[in-house]
Amino acid sequence: MHESDLNSLLARVATGDSDAFAQFYDATCDRVYGMTLRVLRDPGYSEEATQETYLAVWRNADSYDPRSGSALSWILTLAHRRAVDRVRSESAATRRTVAYGIADTGREIDEVSESVERREIARLIHTGLEKLTPLQRQAIELAYFHGLTYREVSEHLGVALPTVKSRIRDGLIRLRQAVPGLAAVG
């Protein structure tokens, strides 16, 4: 079909002529579908983009200006824009899905690794505490596991503050020596 024929068909489509639309579709659909398929590389998406293009032609045929170019170039431009928009939309959706998946997986991995690390630290401390004297262990447990201050530990045990400080300091030194991995973890 000649370009002038397409231009006149498109002018009739602008007036709501469905027969002209059917003729315009028959004359251009292979080119429109082929162009969208080259951009999208997916037959299903190409069919949708082609359908959306012809819907736009039906709704906006009155916006076509023959002085701006041929009817064929106008519809191919519409189709190309729709196809590119679809590619961008799919790419953005994929990026969002991947970003969400990474963020979601990252949290699970972080929670699991933190839990494992906490258990390992607890195991190392328990192992090391067994190697302390009962007086050192008691002072450290009160200070670090029960949250008492050195003064409160002193009052609780009924011993002088300097004695409590010495027991805790010596106990921590002995704990680090007994469990070498503890210094690296903490």
Z-matrix of the N, CA and C atoms (Angstrom, degrees):
N
C 1 1.443
C 2 1.530 1 108.27
N 3 1.301 2 116.50 1 139.80
C 4 1.459 3 121.93 2 -179.00
C 5 1.520 4 111.15 3 -75.07
N 6 1.311 5 113.08 4 157.88
C 7 1.459 6 119.53 5 -177.61
C 8 1.526 7 111.24 6 -62.14
N 9 1.322 8 117.29 7 -38.91
C 10 1.472 9 119.93 8 179.97
C 11 1.527 10 111.11 9 -64.14
N 12 1.334 11 115.51 10 -34.41
C 13 1.467 12 119.15 11 177.49
C 14 1.533 13 110.70 12 -66.08
N 15 1.336 14 116.90 13 -41.56
C 16 1.461 15 120.44 14 177.86
C 17 1.523 16 111.40 15 -64.06
N 18 1.343 17 115.47 16 -39.74
C 19 1.462 18 119.38 17 178.33
C 20 1.530 19 110.93 18 -61.57
N 21 1.337 20 117.05 19 -43.75
C 22 1.471 21 119.29 20 -178.86
C 23 1.528 22 110.74 21 -70.60
N 24 1.337 23 117.46 22 -35.91
C 25 1.472 24 119.57 23 175.47
C 26 1.528 25 110.58 24 -61.51
N 27 1.312 26 116.06 25 -43.48
C 28 1.461 27 120.66 26 -179.22
C 29 1.532 28 110.49 27 -65.34
N 30 1.314 29 117.44 28 -36.30
C 31 1.470 30 120.87 29 176.64
C 32 1.526 31 109.88 30 -63.90
N 33 1.337 32 117.21 31 -39.03
C 34 1.469 33 120.95 32 177.74
C 35 1.528 34 110.95 33 -69.92
N 36 1.346 35 117.28 34 -36.02
C 37 1.466 36 120.83 35 176.76
C 38 1.534 37 109.06 36 -60.49
N 39 1.326 38 116.87 37 -37.73
C 40 1.465 39 121.50 38 -179.59
C 41 1.521 40 111.48 39 -61.65
N 42 1.335 41 117.65 40 -24.01
C 43 1.471 42 121.46 41 178.32
C 44 1.523 43 111.91 42 -90.13
N 45 1.352 44 116.83 43 -0.87
C 46 1.467 45 120.28 44 178.77
C 47 1.518 46 113.59 45 94.06
N 48 1.315 47 117.97 46 17.44
C 49 1.468 48 122.45 47 -178.73
C 50 1.527 49 109.22 48 -78.80
N 51 1.338 50 117.26 49 107.18
C 52 1.465 51 121.09 50 -176.84
C 53 1.529 52 112.17 51 -72.38
N 54 1.327 53 117.95 52 -29.36
C 55 1.473 54 119.95 53 176.30
C 56 1.527 55 110.42 54 -66.12
N 57 1.325 56 116.40 55 -41.44
C 58 1.464 57 120.53 56 177.96
C 59 1.530 58 109.53 57 -64.08
N 60 1.346 59 115.41 58 -37.97
C 61 1.467 60 119.22 59 178.28
C 62 1.532 61 110.44 60 -62.93
N 63 1.339 62 117.41 61 -43.71
C 64 1.470 63 121.36 62 179.38
C 65 1.528 64 110.28 63 -61.67
N 66 1.306 65 117.26 64 -41.18
C 67 1.470 66 120.69 65 179.67
C 68 1.538 67 110.19 66 -68.05
N 69 1.336 68 115.63 67 -42.18
C 70 1.467 69 119.81 68 178.57
C 71 1.530 70 109.94 69 -62.04
N 72 1.306 71 116.32 70 -42.95
C 73 1.466 72 121.37 71 178.42
C 74 1.536 73 110.13 72 -60.43
N 75 1.325 74 116.80 73 -50.72
C 76 1.473 75 120.54 74 -178.95
C 77 1.529 76 111.75 75 -58.70
N 78 1.321 77 116.33 76 -35.89
C 79 1.468 78 120.29 77 -176.77
C 80 1.531 79 112.46 78 -77.67
N 81 1.337 80 118.24 79 -22.49
C 82 1.468 81 119.64 80 -171.98
C 83 1.534 82 114.69 81 -121.04
N 84 1.317 83 119.07 82 -12.68
C 85 1.473 84 120.06 83 -169.90
C 86 1.531 85 113.51 84 -62.43
N 87 1.318 86 118.19 85 -36.54
C 88 1.468 87 119.35 86 179.66
C 89 1.530 88 111.39 87 -62.48
N 90 1.328 89 115.99 88 -42.90
C 91 1.467 90 120.56 89 -179.85
C 92 1.539 91 110.55 90 -67.13
N 93 1.334 92 116.51 91 -42.69
C 94 1.472 93 120.66 92 -178.84
C 95 1.523 94 109.74 93 -64.75
N 96 1.325 95 116.80 94 -48.30
C 97 1.465 96 119.99 95 -179.28
C 98 1.533 97 110.46 96 -62.99
N 99 1.315 98 117.79 97 -42.57
C 100 1.462 99 121.56 98 179.72
C 101 1.525 100 111.90 99 -60.59
N 102 1.340 101 115.84 100 -40.87
C 103 1.465 102 119.01 101 179.91
C 104 1.527 103 110.42 102 -67.87
N 105 1.335 104 118.50 103 -43.24
C 106 1.468 105 120.16 104 179.92
C 107 1.524 106 110.69 105 -66.72
N 108 1.315 107 116.77 106 -34.60
C 109 1.465 108 119.91 107 178.41
C 110 1.528 109 111.20 108 -66.40
N 111 1.329 110 117.49 109 -38.16
C 112 1.463 111 119.87 110 177.14
C 113 1.526 112 111.15 111 -63.50
N 114 1.330 113 117.66 112 -36.41
C 115 1.464 114 121.13 113 -178.87
C 116 1.531 115 110.87 114 -78.10
N 117 1.323 116 116.44 115 -46.49
C 118 1.465 117 120.46 116 -172.56
C 119 1.530 118 114.25 117 -88.45
N 120 1.318 119 116.67 118 -28.08
C 121 1.474 120 122.35 119 179.73
C 122 1.526 121 112.71 120 57.52
N 123 1.320 122 115.70 121 28.73
C 124 1.456 123 120.72 122 177.69
C 125 1.526 124 107.30 123 -144.45
N 126 1.334 125 117.41 124 119.31
C 127 1.471 126 119.94 125 -176.86
C 128 1.533 127 113.48 126 -58.49
N 129 1.315 128 117.45 127 -40.95
C 130 1.461 129 120.17 128 -179.09
C 131 1.516 130 112.21 129 -64.25
N 132 1.335 131 116.46 130 -48.50
C 133 1.460 132 120.25 131 178.37
C 134 1.526 133 110.64 132 -64.79
N 135 1.320 134 116.52 133 -35.71
C 136 1.468 135 120.29 134 179.21
C 137 1.514 136 111.02 135 -65.44
N 138 1.324 137 116.89 136 -40.28
C 139 1.467 138 120.08 137 177.43
C 140 1.526 139 110.13 138 -63.61
N 141 1.327 140 117.06 139 -42.52
C 142 1.465 141 120.20 140 178.82
C 143 1.527 142 110.95 141 -63.66
N 144 1.327 143 116.74 142 -44.61
C 145 1.465 144 120.16 143 -179.90
C 146 1.524 145 110.57 144 -63.97
N 147 1.322 146 116.78 145 -37.71
C 148 1.461 147 120.67 146 178.00
C 149 1.519 148 110.32 147 -65.23
N 150 1.320 149 116.75 148 -44.91
C 151 1.463 150 120.97 149 178.26
C 152 1.530 151 110.82 150 -61.05
N 153 1.340 152 116.97 151 -44.23
C 154 1.466 153 120.90 152 178.68
C 155 1.531 154 111.01 153 -62.90
N 156 1.326 155 116.13 154 -35.00
C 157 1.461 156 120.65 155 179.32
C 158 1.523 157 110.32 156 -64.81
N 159 1.340 158 117.03 157 -46.40
C 160 1.458 159 119.67 158 -178.96
C 161 1.526 160 111.89 159 -70.42
N 162 1.308 161 117.45 160 -28.81
C 163 1.462 162 120.02 161 173.48
C 164 1.524 163 109.27 162 -64.80
N 165 1.339 164 115.92 163 -41.85
C 166 1.462 165 120.31 164 177.13
C 167 1.526 166 110.98 165 -64.41
N 168 1.333 167 117.32 166 -37.57
C 169 1.470 168 120.70 167 177.76
C 170 1.531 169 108.98 168 -62.16
N 171 1.324 170 117.31 169 -46.60
C 172 1.463 171 120.97 170 -178.53
C 173 1.537 172 110.73 171 -61.17
N 174 1.334 173 115.70 172 -41.66
C 175 1.469 174 119.95 173 -176.78
C 176 1.526 175 112.97 174 -78.71
N 177 1.334 176 116.97 175 -30.97
C 178 1.469 177 120.11 176 -170.23
C 179 1.522 178 114.20 177 -121.55
N 180 1.307 179 117.72 178 20.35
C 181 1.475 180 119.51 179 -178.91
C 182 1.524 181 111.25 180 -59.20
N 183 1.331 182 116.84 181 -28.99
C 184 1.459 183 119.57 182 -179.99
C 185 1.530 184 112.72 183 -69.67
N 186 1.339 185 117.14 184 -13.85
C 187 1.470 186 119.46 185 178.64
C 188 1.533 187 111.92 186 -86.01
N 189 1.326 188 117.07 187 -8.27
C 190 1.469 189 120.19 188 178.87
C 191 1.521 190 109.58 189 -70.78
N 192 1.330 191 115.91 190 131.58
C 193 1.464 192 122.38 191 177.84
C 194 1.524 193 107.90 192 -118.57
N 195 1.321 194 118.49 193 110.84
C 196 1.473 195 121.26 194 -178.42
C 197 1.528 196 113.41 195 -58.92
N 198 1.340 197 117.78 196 -21.98
C 199 1.463 198 119.90 197 178.85
C 200 1.532 199 111.04 198 -71.79
N 201 1.356 200 117.27 199 -20.31
C 202 1.467 201 121.22 200 -178.40
C 203 1.523 202 112.85 201 -85.07
N 204 1.311 203 117.29 202 -14.15
C 205 1.458 204 120.51 203 -179.82
C 206 1.511 205 110.49 204 152.97
N 207 1.311 206 115.09 205 179.00
C 208 1.460 207 119.79 206 -176.49
C 209 1.526 208 111.03 207 -74.35
N 210 1.314 209 116.70 208 160.02
C 211 1.465 210 122.68 209 177.08
C 212 1.526 211 110.18 210 -61.94
N 213 1.328 212 116.24 211 -38.55
C 214 1.459 213 119.66 212 179.81
C 215 1.530 214 110.79 213 -65.39
N 216 1.313 215 117.45 214 -43.96
C 217 1.466 216 118.94 215 179.54
C 218 1.533 217 110.09 216 -66.91
N 219 1.334 218 117.88 217 -33.51
C 220 1.463 219 121.45 218 178.33
C 221 1.526 220 110.89 219 -63.40
N 222 1.326 221 116.62 220 -47.80
C 223 1.465 222 118.73 221 -178.29
C 224 1.526 223 111.26 222 -71.07
N 225 1.328 224 117.11 223 -35.90
C 226 1.466 225 118.65 224 176.94
C 227 1.532 226 111.23 225 -66.00
N 228 1.328 227 116.38 226 -33.98
C 229 1.468 228 119.84 227 175.41
C 230 1.525 229 110.46 228 -65.63
N 231 1.344 230 116.66 229 -43.96
C 232 1.466 231 120.06 230 176.45
C 233 1.529 232 110.92 231 -58.83
N 234 1.322 233 116.31 232 -45.56
C 235 1.465 234 121.26 233 -178.40
C 236 1.528 235 110.94 234 -65.16
N 237 1.311 236 116.37 235 -42.04
C 238 1.462 237 120.10 236 179.87
C 239 1.524 238 110.56 237 -62.87
N 240 1.315 239 116.79 238 -43.40
C 241 1.470 240 120.29 239 178.47
C 242 1.525 241 111.18 240 -61.09
N 243 1.328 242 116.17 241 -43.09
C 244 1.471 243 119.73 242 178.97
C 245 1.529 244 110.31 243 -62.88
N 246 1.314 245 116.72 244 -42.72
C 247 1.465 246 120.16 245 -179.35
C 248 1.527 247 111.05 246 -65.18
N 249 1.314 248 116.85 247 -43.64
C 250 1.468 249 120.77 248 179.18
C 251 1.526 250 109.93 249 -65.02
N 252 1.329 251 117.17 250 -41.20
C 253 1.466 252 120.24 251 176.27
C 254 1.519 253 110.91 252 -59.31
N 255 1.328 254 116.81 253 -39.73
C 256 1.471 255 120.62 254 179.27
C 257 1.520 256 110.43 255 -65.50
N 258 1.332 257 117.36 256 -42.30
C 259 1.467 258 120.96 257 177.92
C 260 1.522 259 110.02 258 -61.19
N 261 1.322 260 116.34 259 -46.18
C 262 1.468 261 119.93 260 179.36
C 263 1.524 262 111.50 261 -62.40
N 264 1.315 263 116.04 262 -42.46
C 265 1.459 264 120.45 263 179.78
C 266 1.523 265 111.20 264 -62.85
N 267 1.331 266 116.26 265 -45.09
C 268 1.469 267 120.59 266 179.10
C 269 1.524 268 111.05 267 -65.50
N 270 1.325 269 117.02 268 -39.31
C 271 1.470 270 120.46 269 178.74
C 272 1.522 271 110.81 270 -64.96
N 273 1.328 272 115.95 271 -42.93
C 274 1.464 273 119.56 272 178.86
C 275 1.520 274 110.80 273 -64.01
N 276 1.336 275 116.41 274 -41.67
C 277 1.472 276 119.92 275 179.08
C 278 1.523 277 110.44 276 -63.78
N 279 1.315 278 116.93 277 -40.55
C 280 1.462 279 120.68 278 178.49
C 281 1.523 280 110.59 279 -64.36
N 282 1.345 281 116.52 280 -43.74
C 283 1.470 282 119.67 281 178.16
C 284 1.525 283 111.15 282 -61.26
N 285 1.338 284 116.56 283 -42.42
C 286 1.467 285 119.44 284 179.14
C 287 1.523 286 110.49 285 -63.86
N 288 1.323 287 116.71 286 -43.25
C 289 1.462 288 120.37 287 -179.55
C 290 1.523 289 110.58 288 -63.55
N 291 1.310 290 116.88 289 -44.81
C 292 1.462 291 120.69 290 179.34
C 293 1.525 292 110.49 291 -64.69
N 294 1.319 293 116.60 292 -44.70
C 295 1.470 294 119.82 293 179.68
C 296 1.521 295 110.61 294 -61.41
N 297 1.322 296 116.45 295 -42.54
C 298 1.462 297 119.54 296 178.65
C 299 1.524 298 109.85 297 -64.62
N 300 1.315 299 116.47 298 -43.57
C 301 1.464 300 120.08 299 -179.82
C 302 1.513 301 112.08 300 -61.89
N 303 1.320 302 116.53 301 -41.84
C 304 1.465 303 120.31 302 179.14
C 305 1.518 304 109.87 303 -66.67
N 306 1.330 305 116.80 304 -45.38
C 307 1.464 306 120.16 305 -179.32
C 308 1.522 307 110.29 306 -63.24
N 309 1.329 308 116.10 307 -43.46
C 310 1.456 309 120.43 308 -178.86
C 311 1.522 310 110.86 309 -66.84
N 312 1.322 311 116.78 310 -45.32
C 313 1.457 312 120.82 311 178.72
C 314 1.511 313 110.71 312 -65.53
N 315 1.325 314 116.42 313 -39.23
C 316 1.457 315 120.54 314 179.58
C 317 1.513 316 111.70 315 -58.80
N 318 1.345 317 116.58 316 -40.83
C 319 1.454 318 119.53 317 179.32
C 320 1.517 319 110.50 318 -64.92
N 321 1.332 320 117.04 319 -43.86
C 322 1.462 321 119.63 320 -179.67
C 323 1.525 322 110.25 321 -62.93
N 324 1.318 323 116.67 322 -43.04
C 325 1.464 324 120.15 323 179.63
C 326 1.515 325 109.58 324 -63.80
N 327 1.343 326 117.32 325 -43.97
C 328 1.462 327 120.66 326 179.67
C 329 1.526 328 110.59 327 -62.01
N 330 1.334 329 117.54 328 -43.14
C 331 1.455 330 120.54 329 -179.84
C 332 1.525 331 110.66 330 -63.57
N 333 1.307 332 116.02 331 -42.46
C 334 1.461 333 119.92 332 -179.93
C 335 1.520 334 110.55 333 -66.60
N 336 1.329 335 117.09 334 -46.27
C 337 1.469 336 119.09 335 -178.56
C 338 1.523 337 111.05 336 -65.98
N 339 1.330 338 117.29 337 -37.32
C 340 1.464 339 119.36 338 177.64
C 341 1.523 340 111.07 339 -65.21
N 342 1.319 341 116.14 340 -40.15
C 343 1.464 342 120.16 341 179.14
C 344 1.532 343 110.62 342 -64.14
N 345 1.318 344 115.99 343 -43.62
C 346 1.472 345 120.57 344 178.70
C 347 1.522 346 109.82 345 -63.27
N 348 1.320 347 116.45 346 -43.30
C 349 1.468 348 120.22 347 -179.40
C 350 1.527 349 110.51 348 -63.27
N 351 1.337 350 116.98 349 -43.29
C 352 1.472 351 119.95 350 178.57
C 353 1.530 352 111.41 351 -60.80
N 354 1.332 353 116.44 352 -42.72
C 355 1.476 354 119.73 353 179.04
C 356 1.524 355 111.26 354 -64.31
N 357 1.319 356 115.61 355 -39.88
C 358 1.469 357 119.43 356 -180.00
C 359 1.531 358 110.44 357 -66.04
N 360 1.314 359 116.89 358 -42.30
C 361 1.472 360 120.01 359 177.74
C 362 1.521 361 110.01 360 -62.48
N 363 1.335 362 116.15 361 -44.41
C 364 1.473 363 119.63 362 179.72
C 365 1.526 364 110.62 363 -61.33
N 366 1.327 365 116.73 364 -40.56
C 367 1.471 366 120.44 365 179.45
C 368 1.526 367 110.59 366 -64.77
N 369 1.338 368 116.36 367 -43.91
C 370 1.463 369 120.29 368 179.21
C 371 1.528 370 111.29 369 -63.14
N 372 1.312 371 116.33 370 -42.75
C 373 1.473 372 119.39 371 179.83
C 374 1.521 373 110.38 372 -65.30
N 375 1.313 374 117.26 373 -44.50
C 376 1.467 375 120.52 374 179.34
C 377 1.533 376 110.79 375 -59.49
N 378 1.324 377 115.99 376 -44.19
C 379 1.468 378 120.84 377 178.21
C 380 1.530 379 110.29 378 -61.39
N 381 1.327 380 116.17 379 -43.92
C 382 1.460 381 120.03 380 -179.17
C 383 1.518 382 112.71 381 -68.81
N 384 1.319 383 118.12 382 -37.46
C 385 1.462 384 121.15 383 -179.68
C 386 1.525 385 111.81 384 -63.49
N 387 1.315 386 116.13 385 -31.31
C 388 1.465 387 119.93 386 178.67
C 389 1.527 388 111.59 387 -64.92
N 390 1.327 389 117.46 388 -21.49
C 391 1.459 390 121.78 389 -177.16
C 392 1.532 391 112.57 390 -92.61
N 393 1.349 392 117.67 391 -1.75
C 394 1.460 393 121.23 392 179.11
C 395 1.527 394 110.35 393 -89.54
N 396 1.313 395 114.47 394 164.17
C 397 1.475 396 118.51 395 173.46
C 398 1.530 397 107.29 396 -70.88
N 399 1.317 398 117.57 397 155.95
C 400 1.460 399 119.45 398 179.38
C 401 1.539 400 112.58 399 -58.03
N 402 1.322 401 118.18 400 -35.98
C 403 1.460 402 120.99 401 -179.90
C 404 1.548 403 111.10 402 -68.20
N 405 1.324 404 117.43 403 -41.50
C 406 1.471 405 121.63 404 177.95
C 407 1.532 406 110.02 405 -64.90
N 408 1.342 407 115.46 406 -47.20
C 409 1.464 408 120.75 407 -178.95
C 410 1.528 409 110.00 408 -58.47
N 411 1.338 410 117.25 409 -45.73
C 412 1.457 411 121.77 410 -178.02
C 413 1.536 412 110.72 411 -62.15
N 414 1.299 413 118.40 412 -44.79
C 415 1.469 414 122.28 413 -179.29
C 416 1.536 415 110.93 414 -64.93
N 417 1.321 416 117.02 415 -43.37
C 418 1.472 417 121.26 416 179.67
C 419 1.529 418 110.64 417 -66.43
N 420 1.323 419 117.33 418 -44.16
C 421 1.465 420 120.08 419 179.71
C 422 1.520 421 111.46 420 -60.62
N 423 1.347 422 117.09 421 -42.93
C 424 1.462 423 119.92 422 179.18
C 425 1.524 424 111.61 423 -64.37
N 426 1.318 425 116.73 424 -41.25
C 427 1.463 426 120.86 425 -177.29
C 428 1.529 427 112.07 426 -74.61
N 429 1.334 428 117.55 427 -45.28
C 430 1.458 429 120.06 428 -171.29
C 431 1.525 430 114.40 429 -97.47
N 432 1.305 431 118.11 430 -29.01
C 433 1.459 432 119.37 431 -177.87
C 434 1.526 433 112.72 432 -100.62
N 435 1.327 434 116.61 433 -24.12
C 436 1.465 435 120.00 434 178.91
C 437 1.519 436 111.83 435 -106.70
N 438 1.322 437 116.69 436 -5.72
C 439 1.452 438 121.41 437 173.95
C 440 1.514 439 115.95 438 74.24
N 441 1.311 440 116.52 439 21.93
C 442 1.464 441 119.05 440 179.26
C 443 1.527 442 110.25 441 -81.24
N 444 1.323 443 115.32 442 148.83
C 445 1.470 444 119.50 443 173.90
C 446 1.520 445 108.32 444 -76.06
N 447 1.328 446 116.04 445 166.64
C 448 1.465 447 119.21 446 177.84
C 449 1.530 448 110.63 447 -57.90
N 450 1.329 449 117.23 448 -40.68
C 451 1.468 450 121.48 449 179.61
C 452 1.533 451 109.95 450 -63.41
N 453 1.349 452 117.67 451 -42.48
C 454 1.471 453 121.34 452 179.03
C 455 1.525 454 110.98 453 -65.23
N 456 1.346 455 116.49 454 -38.36
C 457 1.472 456 120.01 455 176.52
C 458 1.523 457 109.09 456 -62.71
N 459 1.318 458 116.10 457 -42.88
C 460 1.464 459 121.37 458 179.57
C 461 1.525 460 110.51 459 -59.19
N 462 1.323 461 116.97 460 -46.72
C 463 1.465 462 121.35 461 179.78
C 464 1.524 463 111.16 462 -66.31
N 465 1.318 464 116.57 463 -41.52
C 466 1.467 465 121.66 464 -178.89
C 467 1.532 466 111.38 465 -62.86
N 468 1.333 467 115.59 466 -41.76
C 469 1.471 468 120.10 467 -178.05
C 470 1.533 469 112.14 468 -86.43
N 471 1.313 470 117.11 469 -15.55
C 472 1.464 471 120.52 470 -178.67
C 473 1.514 472 113.10 471 71.53
N 474 1.328 473 116.66 472 33.67
C 475 1.466 474 121.06 473 177.84
C 476 1.523 475 108.99 474 -125.14
N 477 1.305 476 117.04 475 164.97
C 478 1.457 477 122.26 476 -178.30
C 479 1.532 478 111.20 477 -66.34
N 480 1.323 479 115.23 478 148.49
C 481 1.469 480 121.25 479 179.52
C 482 1.525 481 112.45 480 -56.45
N 483 1.339 482 120.30 481 -45.40
C 484 1.472 483 119.54 482 179.03
C 485 1.532 484 111.72 483 -60.73
N 486 1.316 485 117.67 484 -33.33
C 487 1.466 486 120.70 485 178.59
C 488 1.533 487 110.09 486 -65.68
N 489 1.344 488 116.63 487 -43.44
C 490 1.469 489 121.09 488 178.66
C 491 1.521 490 109.73 489 -61.72
N 492 1.329 491 116.40 490 -45.18
C 493 1.465 492 119.97 491 -179.81
C 494 1.523 493 110.85 492 -61.44
N 495 1.314 494 117.48 493 -41.10
C 496 1.472 495 121.21 494 178.67
C 497 1.517 496 110.83 495 -64.80
N 498 1.334 497 117.29 496 -44.94
C 499 1.473 498 120.24 497 -179.82
C 500 1.529 499 111.02 498 -60.49
N 501 1.325 500 115.87 499 -44.70
C 502 1.471 501 119.36 500 -178.71
C 503 1.524 502 110.17 501 -67.23
N 504 1.355 503 117.25 502 -45.72
C 505 1.466 504 120.03 503 179.75
C 506 1.520 505 110.81 504 -61.35
N 507 1.317 506 118.09 505 -49.42
C 508 1.467 507 121.43 506 179.68
C 509 1.528 508 111.09 507 -63.98
N 510 1.326 509 116.93 508 -37.71
C 511 1.462 510 120.66 509 178.90
C 512 1.522 511 111.98 510 -65.24
N 513 1.336 512 116.57 511 -41.00
C 514 1.471 513 120.04 512 178.83
C 515 1.523 514 111.13 513 -67.14
N 516 1.338 515 116.67 514 -38.89
C 517 1.476 516 119.95 515 177.02
C 518 1.517 517 109.34 516 -62.46
N 519 1.311 518 116.25 517 -46.14
C 520 1.459 519 121.13 518 -179.25
C 521 1.538 520 110.68 519 -65.50
N 522 1.338 521 116.21 520 -37.27
C 523 1.471 522 121.24 521 178.46
C 524 1.523 523 110.42 522 -62.91
N 525 1.332 524 117.33 523 -44.23
C 526 1.474 525 120.62 524 178.99
C 527 1.527 526 111.59 525 -65.20
N 528 1.319 527 116.78 526 -35.78
C 529 1.468 528 120.17 527 178.90
C 530 1.526 529 110.72 528 -71.93
N 531 1.311 530 116.59 529 -37.19
C 532 1.469 531 120.84 530 -178.15
C 533 1.520 532 111.78 531 -73.20
N 534 1.312 533 116.34 532 -30.32
C 535 1.461 534 120.29 533 -177.37
C 536 1.525 535 108.27 534 -128.87
N 537 1.350 536 116.71 535 86.02
C 538 1.464 537 120.28 536 -176.14
C 539 1.538 538 113.06 537 -59.14
N 540 1.310 539 118.50 538 -33.97
C 541 1.468 540 120.99 539 -178.23
C 542 1.512 541 112.33 540 -69.20
N 543 1.293 542 118.52 541 -17.01
C 544 1.457 543 121.31 542 -177.56
C 545 1.516 544 111.81 543 -66.15
N 546 1.294 545 119.08 544 -40.80
C 547 1.464 546 122.41 545 179.46
C 548 1.530 547 110.17 546 -63.97
N 549 1.335 548 116.95 547 -36.92
C 550 1.466 549 120.83 548 -179.34
C 551 1.526 550 111.48 549 -70.56
N 552 1.337 551 116.74 550 -36.52
C 553 1.456 552 120.43 551 -179.02
C 554 1.509 553 110.91 552 -75.27
N 555 1.312 554 118.55 553 -43.80
C 556 1.475 555 121.50 554 -176.24
C 557 1.455 556 108.40 555 -79.27
